[in-house]
Amino acid sequence: MHTMSLSHAILTALLDEDLTGYALAKQFDVSLGFFWQASHQQIYRELKGLHLAGRVNVEEVPQHGKPDKRVYSLTTLGRDMLESWIVDSTRARGAKDELFIKLFNVGSVPVKQITLAIEQRKAEHTRKLELYRKIEMRNYTSPLTLPDRKKGVYLSLLAGIRQEQTALIWCDDALDLLTTVRSNPKVKG
C-alpha cells in the first residue's frame, strides 16, 4: 500500500496545468490545503525531489527585470506514480485530537475549561463551513454539469462541508451535555 504523501498532492495539482512553485503553493493555500497541509518550503523541497526523480519537468521562463520563473509539469513517470497510488487501497487517516483526550478529564477539572475548548472548536468549524460554502456558491452551483475532473474536486469539497456540519452538531451536543456537569469537582488529594 502506498501512503499518501505531499508528492501525490503536488502531482495531482499538476494534472490540469503546469504551475510555478509559487502558484502551486497558492493552490495549497486555497484548495488542496484543506485536505493536506504543507508549508511553501515543504512544497519547494518536494518539487526538487520530484524533479530529481524524473516525475516532473522544470522549464526556466525568463522574465524581464525579475528572476527567471520555474514552471513545473507532470512527466509520464509522474503520471504513472499517481495512477499507481490511485489504484491502491485508500486508508482513512487516524484521529489525533487533543480535545478528545481533554474530554476524558470531564468531572476532574472545572467544566468551564472544557466548555471553552469546545466553544473555540465550534467557532473554527463555523469559519471553515462558511468558507467551504462560499467556495461552493462561487464555483459549484450546478454539480451535475461540471466537467468530470471538477466533479472529483466538488466531492472533496462536499466531504469537507459534511464533516464541518457533523462537527457543529457534535459541538452543540457536547455543550448541551456539559451543562449537566458539576462545575467544581472535588479533587482527590
MDAnalysis code that builds the backbone (N, CA, C; Angstrom):
import MDAnalysis as mda
import numpy as np

u = mda.Universe.empty(567, n_residues=189, atom_resindex=np.repeat(np.arange(189), 3), trajectory=True)
u.add_TopologyAttr("name", ["N", "CA", "C"] * 189)
u.add_TopologyAttr("resid", np.arange(1, 190))
u.add_TopologyAttr("resname", ["MET", "HIS", "THR", "MET", "SER", "LEU", "SER", "HIS", "ALA", "ILE", "LEU", "THR", "ALA", "LEU", "LEU", "ASP", "GLU", "ASP", "LEU", "THR", "GLY", "TYR", "ALA", "LEU", "ALA", "LYS", "GLN", "PHE", "ASP", "VAL", "SER", "LEU", "GLY", "PHE", "PHE", "TRP", "GLN", "ALA", "SER", "HIS", "GLN", "GLN", "ILE", "TYR", "ARG", "GLU", "LEU", "LYS", "GLY", "LEU", "HIS", "LEU", "ALA", "GLY", "ARG", "VAL", "ASN", "VAL", "GLU", "GLU", "VAL", "PRO", "GLN", "HIS", "GLY", "LYS", "PRO", "ASP", "LYS", "ARG", "VAL", "TYR", "SER", "LEU", "THR", "THR", "LEU", "GLY", "ARG", "ASP", "MET", "LEU", "GLU", "SER", "TRP", "ILE", "VAL", "ASP", "SER", "THR", "ARG", "ALA", "ARG", "GLY", "ALA", "LYS", "ASP", "GLU", "LEU", "PHE", "ILE", "LYS", "LEU", "PHE", "ASN", "VAL", "GLY", "SER", "VAL", "PRO", "VAL", "LYS", "GLN", "ILE", "THR", "LEU", "ALA", "ILE", "GLU", "GLN", "ARG", "LYS", "ALA", "GLU", "HIS", "THR", "ARG", "LYS", "LEU", "GLU", "LEU", "TYR", "ARG", "LYS", "ILE", "GLU", "MET", "ARG", "ASN", "TYR", "THR", "SER", "PRO", "LEU", "THR", "LEU", "PRO", "ASP", "ARG", "LYS", "LYS", "GLY", "VAL", "TYR", "LEU", "SER", "LEU", "LEU", "ALA", "GLY", "ILE", "ARG", "GLN", "GLU", "GLN", "THR", "ALA", "LEU", "ILE", "TRP", "CYS", "ASP", "ASP", "ALA", "LEU", "ASP", "LEU", "LEU", "THR", "THR", "VAL", "ARG", "SER", "ASN", "PRO", "LYS", "VAL", "LYS", "GLY"])
u.atoms.positions = np.array([
    [0.851, -1.188, 0.000],
    [0.000, 0.000, 0.000],
    [0.889, 1.242, 0.000],
    [0.623, 2.155, -0.912],
    [1.337, 3.429, -0.947],
    [0.608, 4.406, -0.046],
    [1.319, 5.033, 0.865],
    [0.656, 6.008, 1.720],
    [0.645, 7.365, 1.029],
    [-0.344, 8.149, 1.374],
    [-0.485, 9.496, 0.813],
    [0.717, 10.316, 1.234],
    [1.234, 11.067, 0.291],
    [2.352, 11.939, 0.594],
    [2.131, 13.278, -0.093],
    [2.970, 14.212, 0.281],
    [2.929, 15.524, -0.353],
    [3.166, 15.385, -1.858],
    [3.991, 14.418, -2.248],
    [4.248, 14.188, -3.680],
    [2.953, 13.938, -4.435],
    [2.076, 13.113, -3.883],
    [0.818, 12.804, -4.557],
    [-0.054, 14.048, -4.701],
    [-0.091, 14.871, -3.685],
    [-0.885, 16.105, -3.752],
    [-0.324, 17.043, -4.816],
    [0.997, 17.146, -4.888],
    [1.621, 18.015, -5.894],
    [1.358, 17.483, -7.299],
    [1.541, 16.187, -7.500],
    [1.296, 15.597, -8.814],
    [-0.162, 15.793, -9.227],
    [-1.078, 15.672, -8.277],
    [-2.496, 15.901, -8.558],
    [-2.727, 17.336, -9.022],
    [-2.086, 18.285, -8.365],
    [-2.243, 19.693, -8.730],
    [-1.730, 19.962, -10.144],
    [-0.745, 19.190, -10.579],
    [-0.157, 19.398, -11.904],
    [-0.895, 18.659, -13.019],
    [-1.943, 17.916, -12.680],
    [-2.695, 17.186, -13.705],
    [-3.311, 18.107, -14.740],
    [-3.872, 19.202, -14.312],
    [-4.615, 20.084, -15.220],
    [-3.759, 21.139, -15.900],
    [-2.711, 21.572, -15.216],
    [-1.920, 22.656, -15.790],
    [-0.519, 22.667, -15.211],
    [0.403, 23.225, -15.982],
    [1.762, 23.434, -15.498],
    [1.728, 24.636, -14.562],
    [2.498, 24.558, -13.492],
    [2.453, 25.616, -12.483],
    [3.850, 25.985, -12.008],
    [3.992, 27.225, -11.592],
    [5.211, 27.627, -10.896],
    [5.105, 27.118, -9.460],
    [6.218, 27.099, -8.769],
    [6.189, 26.710, -7.360],
    [5.295, 27.633, -6.554],
    [5.339, 28.918, -6.891],
    [4.501, 29.892, -6.182],
    [3.016, 29.607, -6.408],
    [2.627, 29.369, -7.666],
    [1.220, 29.087, -7.971],
    [0.773, 27.787, -7.305],
    [1.670, 26.812, -7.258],
    [1.356, 25.550, -6.603],
    [1.140, 25.764, -5.100],
    [2.019, 26.540, -4.481],
    [1.862, 26.840, -3.057],
    [0.554, 27.574, -2.799],
    [0.164, 28.455, -3.717],
    [-1.111, 29.169, -3.579],
    [-2.286, 28.206, -3.665],
    [-2.195, 27.184, -4.536],
    [-3.263, 26.187, -4.616],
    [-3.423, 25.470, -3.283],
    [-2.305, 25.221, -2.606],
    [-2.390, 24.585, -1.297],
    [-3.053, 25.522, -0.298],
    [-2.816, 26.813, -0.447],
    [-3.421, 27.774, 0.465],
    [-4.933, 27.849, 0.291],
    [-5.430, 27.679, -0.947],
    [-6.854, 27.910, -1.192],
    [-7.683, 26.678, -1.547],
    [-7.057, 25.514, -1.752],
    [-7.887, 24.346, -2.048],
    [-7.292, 23.055, -1.498],
    [-6.190, 22.592, -2.041],
    [-5.609, 21.329, -1.582],
    [-5.261, 21.366, -0.095],
    [-4.916, 22.534, 0.386],
    [-4.540, 22.683, 1.789],
    [-5.642, 22.372, 2.781],
    [-6.892, 22.341, 2.322],
    [-7.979, 21.958, 3.218],
    [-7.871, 20.488, 3.590],
    [-7.178, 19.712, 2.743],
    [-7.095, 18.276, 2.953],
    [-5.669, 17.785, 3.195],
    [-4.677, 18.600, 2.828],
    [-3.286, 18.202, 3.017],
    [-2.474, 19.454, 3.326],
    [-1.960, 19.535, 4.517],
    [-1.221, 20.717, 4.952],
    [0.239, 20.630, 4.531],
    [0.771, 21.726, 4.002],
    [2.188, 21.793, 3.649],
    [2.620, 23.253, 3.599],
    [3.796, 23.511, 4.110],
    [4.344, 24.867, 4.034],
    [4.916, 25.083, 2.635],
    [5.126, 26.344, 2.281],
    [5.710, 26.654, 0.983],
    [7.090, 26.016, 0.878],
    [7.847, 26.038, 1.963],
    [9.186, 25.447, 1.978],
    [9.115, 23.939, 1.706],
    [8.149, 23.242, 2.304],
    [7.998, 21.807, 2.066],
    [7.638, 21.539, 0.607],
    [6.787, 22.378, 0.030],
    [6.375, 22.203, -1.360],
    [7.571, 22.352, -2.292],
    [8.388, 23.404, -2.079],
    [9.558, 23.611, -2.925],
    [10.560, 22.465, -2.772],
    [10.752, 21.976, -1.571],
    [11.661, 20.855, -1.328],
    [11.150, 19.593, -2.043],
    [9.844, 19.367, -1.975],
    [9.253, 18.194, -2.626],
    [9.334, 18.311, -4.146],
    [9.108, 19.506, -4.682],
    [9.242, 19.719, -6.127],
    [10.653, 19.376, -6.600],
    [11.641, 19.768, -5.828],
    [13.033, 19.465, -6.177],
    [13.244, 17.955, -6.224],
    [12.729, 17.243, -5.233],
    [12.851, 15.790, -5.206],
    [12.114, 15.128, -6.357],
    [10.914, 15.629, -6.681],
    [10.154, 15.081, -7.806],
    [10.886, 15.306, -9.129],
    [11.535, 16.457, -9.252],
    [12.312, 16.742, -10.462],
    [13.511, 15.806, -10.553],
    [14.231, 15.642, -9.471],
    [15.390, 14.740, -9.470],
    [14.992, 13.301, -9.777],
    [13.766, 12.916, -9.376],
    [13.276, 11.552, -9.618],
    [12.643, 11.411, -11.004],
    [12.597, 12.495, -11.779],
    [12.046, 12.438, -13.124],
    [10.529, 12.439, -13.183],
    [9.891, 12.835, -12.095],
    [8.424, 12.819, -12.062],
    [7.799, 14.146, -12.493],
    [8.603, 15.210, -12.470],
    [8.165, 16.499, -13.012],
    [9.310, 17.085, -13.829],
    [8.935, 17.835, -14.849],
    [9.898, 18.615, -15.627],
    [9.894, 20.030, -15.094],
    [11.000, 20.728, -15.314],
    [11.085, 22.135, -14.932],
    [11.535, 22.918, -16.154],
    [10.802, 23.973, -16.449],
    [11.177, 24.866, -17.546],
    [11.486, 26.237, -16.958],
    [12.657, 26.738, -17.277],
    [13.041, 28.084, -16.840],
    [12.431, 29.088, -17.818],
    [11.604, 29.996, -17.316],
    [10.958, 31.006, -18.171],
    [11.547, 32.366, -17.809],
    [12.267, 32.981, -18.780],
    [12.866, 34.294, -18.490],
    [11.783, 35.351, -18.255],
    [12.076, 36.238, -17.312],
    [11.175, 37.368, -17.032],
    [11.991, 38.646, -17.094],
    [11.417, 39.672, -17.631],
    [12.105, 40.949, -17.748],
    [12.161, 41.643, -16.385],
    [13.355, 41.930, -15.930],
    [13.534, 42.659, -14.679],
    [13.297, 41.835, -13.423],
    [13.084, 40.550, -13.561],
    [12.847, 39.670, -12.408],
    [13.635, 38.386, -12.619],
    [13.826, 37.623, -11.555],
    [14.472, 36.329, -11.741],
    [13.606, 35.426, -12.623],
    [14.254, 34.484, -13.332],
    [13.506, 33.528, -14.146],
    [12.538, 32.758, -13.259],
    [11.379, 32.430, -13.829],
    [10.457, 31.609, -13.052],
    [10.581, 30.169, -13.525],
    [10.329, 29.255, -12.609],
    [10.428, 27.829, -12.891],
    [9.011, 27.269, -12.977],
    [8.665, 26.711, -14.137],
    [7.339, 26.157, -14.359],
    [7.459, 24.628, -14.354],
    [6.650, 23.994, -13.513],
    [6.701, 22.541, -13.340],
    [5.573, 21.881, -14.116],
    [5.903, 20.738, -14.739],
    [4.903, 19.963, -15.459],
    [5.074, 18.491, -15.121],
    [3.998, 17.775, -15.236],
    [3.970, 16.352, -14.931],
    [4.630, 15.557, -16.058],
    [5.461, 14.581, -15.712],
    [6.063, 13.690, -16.707],
    [5.269, 12.386, -16.747],
    [5.583, 11.547, -17.700],
    [4.946, 10.235, -17.790],
    [5.229, 9.439, -16.522],
    [6.449, 9.525, -16.018],
    [6.813, 8.834, -14.773],
    [5.976, 9.353, -13.599],
    [5.726, 10.653, -13.582],
    [4.878, 11.242, -12.539],
    [3.442, 10.766, -12.639],
    [2.919, 10.714, -13.859],
    [1.550, 10.203, -14.064],
    [1.447, 8.744, -13.641],
    [2.474, 7.958, -13.983],
    [2.481, 6.545, -13.589],
    [2.476, 6.404, -12.066],
    [3.270, 7.228, -11.389],
    [3.310, 7.191, -9.924],
    [1.931, 7.524, -9.351],
    [1.303, 8.537, -9.919],
    [-0.007, 8.964, -9.447],
    [-1.055, 7.879, -9.707],
    [-1.043, 7.295, -10.894],
    [-2.003, 6.240, -11.216],
    [-1.807, 5.021, -10.325],
    [-0.564, 4.670, -10.040],
    [-0.271, 3.541, -9.159],
    [-0.843, 3.792, -7.764],
    [-0.698, 5.026, -7.315],
    [-1.218, 5.378, -5.991],
    [-2.748, 5.381, -5.993],
    [-3.367, 5.869, -7.079],
    [-4.830, 5.953, -7.173],
    [-5.461, 4.561, -7.095],
    [-4.890, 3.571, -7.780],
    [-5.497, 2.238, -7.806],
    [-5.225, 1.444, -6.531],
    [-4.310, 1.922, -5.708],
    [-4.016, 1.249, -4.442],
    [-5.158, 1.515, -3.457],
    [-5.272, 0.674, -2.444],
    [-6.325, 0.883, -1.442],
    [-6.089, 2.188, -0.685],
    [-7.171, 2.755, -0.193],
    [-7.119, 4.044, 0.494],
    [-7.311, 3.840, 1.987],
    [-6.428, 4.433, 2.756],
    [-6.537, 4.348, 4.205],
    [-7.193, 5.616, 4.746],
    [-8.082, 5.424, 5.705],
    [-8.610, 6.593, 6.412],
    [-7.516, 7.061, 7.371],
    [-7.419, 8.358, 7.546],
    [-6.378, 8.843, 8.450],
    [-6.823, 8.661, 9.894],
    [-5.875, 8.381, 10.725],
    [-6.171, 8.218, 12.145],
    [-6.420, 9.560, 12.798],
    [-7.223, 9.525, 13.817],
    [-7.551, 10.767, 14.511],
    [-6.562, 11.006, 15.644],
    [-6.003, 12.179, 15.667],
    [-5.168, 12.628, 16.778],
    [-5.717, 13.990, 17.154],
    [-6.551, 14.021, 18.158],
    [-7.204, 15.270, 18.516],
    [-7.145, 15.414, 20.031],
    [-6.377, 16.371, 20.469],
    [-6.192, 16.529, 21.917],
    [-7.482, 16.907, 22.640],
    [-8.439, 17.499, 21.934],
    [-9.714, 17.831, 22.573],
    [-10.379, 16.572, 23.129],
    [-10.305, 15.473, 22.371],
    [-10.957, 14.250, 22.824],
    [-10.270, 13.662, 24.053],
    [-8.976, 13.864, 24.181],
    [-8.281, 13.428, 25.404],
    [-8.708, 14.335, 26.558],
    [-8.850, 15.615, 26.296],
    [-9.302, 16.543, 27.341],
    [-10.683, 16.140, 27.858],
    [-11.532, 15.613, 26.979],
    [-12.873, 15.209, 27.395],
    [-12.833, 14.101, 28.450],
    [-11.778, 13.312, 28.433],
    [-11.650, 12.263, 29.450],
    [-11.449, 12.853, 30.837],
    [-11.191, 14.154, 30.935],
    [-10.988, 14.823, 32.214],
    [-12.244, 15.490, 32.753],
    [-13.366, 15.379, 32.015],
    [-14.624, 15.955, 32.496],
    [-14.948, 15.316, 33.844],
    [-15.281, 16.142, 34.794],
    [-15.567, 15.663, 36.142],
    [-14.355, 15.768, 37.059],
    [-13.169, 15.958, 36.475],
    [-11.942, 16.080, 37.271],
    [-11.374, 17.491, 37.232],
    [-11.821, 18.285, 36.289],
    [-11.375, 19.672, 36.166],
    [-12.625, 20.548, 36.068],
    [-12.500, 21.837, 36.341],
    [-13.669, 22.706, 36.170],
    [-14.218, 22.593, 34.742],
    [-15.509, 22.354, 34.633],
    [-16.144, 22.109, 33.337],
    [-16.008, 23.307, 32.400],
    [-15.851, 24.497, 32.939],
    [-15.734, 25.702, 32.104],
    [-14.528, 25.610, 31.179],
    [-13.433, 24.975, 31.638],
    [-12.234, 24.838, 30.794],
    [-12.536, 23.995, 29.552],
    [-13.277, 22.919, 29.748],
    [-13.636, 22.047, 28.633],
    [-14.656, 22.749, 27.730],
    [-15.615, 23.441, 28.344],
    [-16.640, 24.158, 27.580],
    [-15.996, 25.214, 26.677],
    [-15.011, 25.933, 27.203],
    [-14.321, 26.946, 26.391],
    [-13.609, 26.308, 25.200],
    [-12.985, 25.159, 25.421],
    [-12.297, 24.466, 24.331],
    [-13.296, 24.051, 23.242],
    [-14.458, 23.590, 23.647],
    [-15.471, 23.179, 22.666],
    [-16.050, 24.401, 21.954],
    [-16.250, 25.491, 22.670],
    [-16.736, 26.712, 22.025],
    [-15.731, 27.233, 20.993],
    [-14.428, 27.129, 21.312],
    [-13.400, 27.530, 20.342],
    [-13.446, 26.611, 19.122],
    [-13.601, 25.329, 19.358],
    [-13.671, 24.366, 18.258],
    [-14.904, 24.653, 17.392],
    [-16.019, 24.986, 18.041],
    [-17.241, 25.292, 17.293],
    [-17.026, 26.511, 16.393],
    [-16.337, 27.515, 16.908],
    [-16.053, 28.710, 16.105],
    [-15.168, 28.357, 14.901],
    [-14.182, 27.467, 15.098],
    [-13.324, 27.034, 13.983],
    [-14.147, 26.315, 12.912],
    [-15.010, 25.409, 13.350],
    [-15.840, 24.669, 12.392],
    [-16.815, 25.596, 11.669],
    [-17.330, 26.579, 12.359],
    [-18.239, 27.550, 11.740],
    [-17.514, 28.324, 10.649],
    [-16.273, 28.789, 10.944],
    [-15.493, 29.528, 9.950],
    [-15.192, 28.657, 8.732],
    [-14.792, 27.415, 8.968],
    [-14.479, 26.519, 7.848],
    [-15.717, 26.257, 7.000],
    [-16.851, 26.002, 7.655],
    [-18.079, 25.733, 6.916],
    [-18.464, 26.940, 6.067],
    [-18.353, 28.133, 6.627],
    [-18.671, 29.345, 5.867],
    [-17.763, 29.475, 4.642],
    [-16.478, 29.185, 4.812],
    [-15.536, 29.261, 3.703],
    [-15.873, 28.219, 2.630],
    [-16.123, 26.985, 3.053],
    [-16.473, 25.936, 2.093],
    [-17.747, 26.283, 1.341],
    [-18.728, 26.857, 2.037],
    [-19.987, 27.242, 1.386],
    [-19.755, 28.357, 0.356],
    [-18.862, 29.310, 0.693],
    [-18.547, 30.378, -0.264],
    [-17.902, 29.795, -1.511],
    [-16.984, 28.850, -1.325],
    [-16.336, 28.199, -2.473],
    [-17.379, 27.457, -3.299],
    [-18.276, 26.771, -2.621],
    [-19.329, 26.032, -3.319],
    [-20.208, 26.978, -4.135],
    [-20.622, 28.081, -3.541],
    [-21.507, 29.028, -4.235],
    [-20.786, 29.698, -5.405],
    [-19.497, 29.940, -5.267],
    [-18.733, 30.614, -6.306],
    [-18.408, 29.684, -7.481],
    [-18.151, 28.405, -7.195],
    [-17.622, 27.520, -8.240],
    [-18.460, 26.295, -8.583],
    [-19.409, 25.935, -7.725],
    [-20.077, 24.645, -7.905],
    [-21.589, 24.729, -7.728],
    [-22.226, 25.686, -8.371],
    [-23.672, 25.841, -8.213],
    [-24.454, 24.761, -8.962],
    [-23.856, 24.149, -9.984],
    [-24.525, 23.093, -10.764],
    [-23.613, 21.870, -10.857],
    [-23.500, 21.090, -9.791],
    [-22.545, 19.968, -9.780],
    [-22.759, 18.956, -10.901],
    [-23.984, 18.731, -11.318],
    [-24.244, 17.718, -12.340],
    [-23.694, 18.100, -13.713],
    [-23.493, 19.389, -13.939],
    [-22.998, 19.832, -15.244],
    [-21.498, 20.113, -15.246],
    [-20.825, 19.817, -14.154],
    [-19.382, 20.055, -14.072],
    [-18.621, 19.100, -14.988],
    [-17.457, 19.542, -15.498],
    [-16.586, 18.595, -16.206],
    [-16.179, 17.482, -15.227],
    [-15.884, 16.315, -15.749],
    [-15.593, 15.166, -14.886],
    [-14.514, 15.453, -13.844],
    [-13.395, 16.105, -14.247],
    [-12.315, 16.379, -13.290],
    [-12.797, 17.268, -12.145],
    [-13.699, 18.188, -12.432],
    [-14.209, 19.085, -11.394],
    [-15.193, 18.375, -10.459],
    [-15.818, 17.299, -10.929],
    [-16.739, 16.551, -10.067],
    [-15.998, 15.942, -8.886],
    [-14.792, 15.455, -9.127],
    [-13.994, 14.913, -8.026],
    [-13.611, 15.984, -7.017],
    [-13.258, 17.165, -7.521],
    [-12.923, 18.278, -6.633],
    [-14.149, 18.671, -5.818],
    [-15.301, 18.724, -6.488],
    [-16.533, 19.062, -5.787],
    [-16.838, 18.037, -4.699],
    [-16.638, 16.760, -4.998],
    [-16.901, 15.727, -3.982],
    [-16.006, 15.903, -2.766],
    [-14.760, 16.314, -2.970],
    [-13.870, 16.593, -1.838],
    [-14.401, 17.767, -1.024],
    [-14.838, 18.803, -1.718],
    [-15.420, 19.958, -1.037],
    [-16.673, 19.549, -0.268],
    [-17.522, 18.740, -0.891],
    [-18.748, 18.286, -0.241],
    [-18.436, 17.471, 1.016],
    [-17.388, 16.650, 0.958],
    [-16.980, 15.899, 2.148],
    [-16.579, 16.858, 3.259],
    [-15.861, 17.910, 2.912],
    [-15.482, 18.918, 3.903],
    [-16.693, 19.607, 4.504],
    [-17.666, 19.939, 3.669],
    [-18.903, 20.580, 4.149],
    [-19.615, 19.656, 5.133],
    [-19.774, 18.397, 4.749],
    [-20.472, 17.443, 5.620],
    [-19.717, 17.221, 6.933],
    [-18.398, 17.157, 6.868],
    [-17.612, 16.988, 8.092],
    [-17.816, 18.165, 9.036],
    [-17.812, 19.368, 8.484],
    [-17.996, 20.560, 9.327],
    [-19.405, 20.603, 9.901],
    [-20.408, 20.230, 9.109],
    [-21.782, 20.194, 9.622],
    [-21.904, 19.193, 10.766],
    [-21.328, 18.021, 10.585],
    [-21.374, 16.992, 11.630],
    [-20.632, 17.453, 12.878],
    [-19.477, 18.086, 12.676],
    [-18.697, 18.585, 13.812],
    [-19.486, 19.635, 14.591],
    [-20.219, 20.486, 13.900],
    [-21.019, 21.515, 14.577],
    [-22.159, 20.889, 15.378],
    [-22.784, 19.860, 14.837],
    [-23.835, 19.161, 15.577],
    [-23.240, 18.550, 16.836],
    [-22.059, 17.927, 16.697],
    [-21.397, 17.332, 17.863],
    [-21.066, 18.405, 18.904],
    [-20.563, 19.555, 18.476],
    [-20.230, 20.635, 19.418],
    [-21.464, 21.056, 20.210],
    [-22.586, 21.208, 19.524],
    [-23.825, 21.584, 20.213],
    [-24.247, 20.500, 21.208],
    [-24.159, 19.228, 20.804],
    [-24.494, 18.118, 21.710],
    [-23.582, 18.129, 22.934],
    [-22.287, 18.343, 22.693],
    [-21.322, 18.345, 23.794],
    [-21.603, 19.503, 24.756],
    [-21.849, 20.688, 24.214],
    [-22.121, 21.842, 25.072],
    [-23.400, 21.632, 25.882],
    [-24.417, 21.031, 25.263],
    [-25.659, 20.736, 25.988],
    [-25.397, 19.765, 27.139],
    [-24.677, 18.686, 26.863],
    [-24.412, 17.685, 27.890],
    [-23.539, 18.245, 29.011],
    [-22.587, 19.099, 28.670],
    [-21.685, 19.645, 29.682],
    [-22.398, 20.596, 30.647],
    [-23.580, 21.081, 30.279],
    [-24.326, 21.924, 31.232],
    [-24.801, 21.104, 32.427],
    [-24.783, 19.778, 32.319],
    [-25.240, 18.923, 33.419],
    [-24.084, 18.489, 34.340],
    [-22.867, 18.912, 34.030],
    [-21.680, 18.530, 34.811],
    [-21.488, 19.551, 35.931],
    [-21.158, 19.047, 37.107],
    [-20.847, 19.961, 38.212],
    [-19.636, 20.794, 37.839],
    [-19.678, 22.084, 38.110],
    [-18.590, 22.962, 37.687],
    [-17.401, 22.947, 38.626],
    [-17.556, 22.492, 39.855],
    [-16.445, 22.447, 40.813],
    [-16.238, 21.048, 41.343],
    [-15.552, 20.213, 40.599],
    [-15.350, 18.842, 41.046],
    [-14.468, 18.779, 42.280],
    [-14.646, 17.748, 43.043],
    [-13.792, 17.522, 44.198],
    [-12.522, 16.865, 43.727],
    [-11.409, 17.473, 44.069],
    [-10.115, 16.922, 43.651],
    [-9.580, 16.074, 44.784],
    [-9.186, 14.845, 44.439],
    [-8.614, 13.952, 45.460],
    [-7.237, 14.427, 45.802],
    [-6.887, 14.327, 47.008],
    [-5.526, 14.738, 47.304],
    [-5.281, 14.657, 48.683],
])
